[in-house]
Amino acid sequence: MIVEFLSLTKDKDLNIRRLSLSTMDSSAHNKPHRIRDVLGQLLSLLCQETKVVEELIHIVEMEPFIHRVNSGLEIRKSAFECVHTLLVKCRDKIESLAFLVGLPDQPDIKMLCHLTLVHLSIVSLTAVAQRE
């Protein structure tokens, strides 16, 4: 049943997707044994949420300034926080370093990626060294 609930990251409503990712993060942090066996099904959904969705970016003009607003930023931050938690709690179940796509991103995403990279370099230096 938890897979069905956490699969709500496919929902069209951004708030539901963000809350589903927060629930996955909380589950991984507090009770990792509940999601450890189903991570194979959930990781593809999680990796999709780390990517920039151009449709969620819109431009706001305030007379002399043009500002880009990313409505999907909170979802992406939740996804990267979840990746960090999974690498801490379920490292043996995660083989991908997909989170590195966020290194040249916005400051909030960069910070989460650097935090994850530092942790990963402590627990598994060879995985980081191979990736360069």
ABEGO torsion letter per residue (X at the ends): XAAAAAAAAABABAAAAAAAAAAAAAAAAABAAAAAAAAAAAAAAAAAAABBBAAABBBBBBGABBBBBBAAAAAAAAAAAAAAAAAAAAAAABABAAAAAAAABBAAAAAAAAAAAAAAAAABAAAAAAAX
